[in-house]
Amino acid sequence: MSVKNKQKLILNQKELAQLRANAKCHFCKTDSDLVVDHDHTTHHIREVLCRTCNGAFLLGGIENRLNTLAKRTGLTLTDAIQMISDYLTNDYSMNDYYTNMLAVEAKRFARLNAGEQREQLALYNVDTTALTNNKQRLTAFKQALKLLHKRKK
């Protein structure tokens, strides 16, 4: 059964199961836990998606929030999507850091192996010869970040 029939049909559960049978998720390409996604306004079938990509984690949550944004701003859904895309791809590298930057970067650093930690510290011109364990390297990393991003008085 083709989704793009000239005469639009209301599919029953068996027909929906047939659509899912040999399909893969349109986004992540998994073939498990599939659902037939549809537009909640027009009720037209869109594609087969996995439950994760279709649910509140991805498409469902995004679509609902974008529709709310479009209504609040008077934009079309397409313009709201473009506005979000522009916002997310804008270059913010000249802005200050958010308050949790040091903690997040320290966690990321702590997950590196010893060699990778030494490589990172070398980027900050930190001599690692006396740093024999993870705790010492992590402390040195935090100090280097604080020094690099210290407020000028």
C-alpha positions in Angstrom: 0.0 0.0 0.0 1.5 3.4 -1.0 1.2 6.4 1.3 0.9 8.7 -1.8 -2.2 7.2 -3.4 -4.3 9.7 -5.4 -7.4 8.7 -3.4 -6.6 9.3 0.2 -7.5 6.4 2.4 -7.9 6.1 6.2 -5.6 3.2 7.0 -6.5 0.5 9.5 -4.2 -1.0 12.1 -3.3 -3.9 9.7 -2.3 -1.5 7.0 -0.2 0.5 9.4 1.5 -2.7 10.4 2.3 -3.4 6.8 3.9 0.0 6.4 6.1 -0.7 9.4 6.9 -4.3 8.3 10.0 -3.8 6.2 10.7 -0.2 7.0 13.5 1.7 8.8 13.3 4.9 10.8 13.5 7.8 8.5 16.0 9.6 10.8 18.2 7.0 12.6 17.7 4.0 10.3 16.9 1.5 13.1 14.4 -1.2 12.2 13.0 -1.7 15.7 10.1 -0.3 17.7 8.7 1.5 14.6 5.6 3.7 14.4 3.9 5.4 11.5 4.3 9.2 12.0 1.5 11.5 11.0 0.8 15.2 11.1 -1.4 15.9 14.1 -3.2 18.8 12.3 -3.9 17.3 8.9 -3.6 13.6 9.9 -1.6 12.8 6.8 0.9 10.0 7.2 4.5 11.3 6.9 7.1 8.5 7.3 7.9 5.5 9.5 10.0 6.5 12.5 11.3 4.7 15.6 9.4 5.5 18.8 12.4 7.5 20.1 12.7 9.8 17.1 8.9 10.2 16.9 8.3 10.8 20.6 8.7 13.7 23.0 12.5 13.2 22.8 12.7 14.4 19.2 10.1 15.0 16.6 6.9 15.1 18.7 8.5 17.5 21.3 10.1 19.6 18.6 7.0 19.9 16.5 4.8 20.9 19.5 7.2 23.5 20.7 7.8 24.9 17.2 4.0 25.2 16.7 3.8 27.1 20.0 6.6 29.4 19.0 5.0 30.0 15.6 1.7 30.9 17.2 3.3 33.2 19.8 5.3 35.1 17.2 2.8 35.1 14.4 5.3 33.2 12.2 4.7 30.3 9.9 6.0 26.9 11.0 8.7 27.2 8.3 9.8 30.6 9.5 9.9 29.4 13.1 12.1 26.5 12.1 14.4 28.9 10.2 14.5 31.2 13.2 15.6 28.3 15.4 18.2 27.1 12.8 19.6 30.6 12.6 19.8 30.9 16.4 21.5 27.5 16.8 24.1 28.1 14.1 25.0 31.7 15.0 28.6 32.3 16.0 28.6 33.1 19.7 32.3 32.6 20.2 32.8 36.2 21.3 30.3 36.0 24.1 31.2 35.2 27.8 31.0 31.7 29.1 28.0 30.3 31.1 28.6 29.8 34.8 28.9 26.0 34.6 31.6 26.0 31.9 34.5 25.1 34.3 32.5 22.2 35.9 31.4 20.8 32.5 34.9 21.0 31.0 36.4 19.4 34.1 34.0 16.5 33.8 34.9 16.1 30.1 38.6 16.3 31.0 38.2 13.7 33.8 36.8 11.1 31.3 40.0 11.3 29.1 42.8 8.8 29.6 46.1 9.9 31.1 47.7 10.5 27.7 44.8 12.6 26.4 44.9 14.6 29.6 48.6 15.3 29.2 47.9 16.4 25.6 45.1 18.8 26.8 47.3 20.2 29.5 50.1 20.8 26.9 47.7 23.0 25.0 47.7 25.2 28.1 51.5 25.1 28.4 51.2 23.0 31.6 54.3 20.9 32.5 52.9 17.4 33.3 56.1 15.7 34.4 55.3 16.0 38.1 51.6 15.2 37.6 51.4 11.5 38.3 47.7 10.9 38.9 44.3 11.9 37.6 43.5 14.1 40.6 46.7 16.2 40.1 46.1 16.5 36.3 42.4 17.6 36.9 43.5 20.2 39.5 46.1 21.5 37.0 43.5 21.6 34.2 41.0 23.6 36.4 43.8 26.0 37.4 44.8 26.5 33.8 41.2 27.2 32.7 40.7 29.7 35.6 43.9 31.5 34.7 43.0 31.7 31.0 39.6 33.0 31.7 40.4 35.2 34.8 38.6 38.5 35.0 40.7 41.6 34.4 40.5 44.0 37.4 
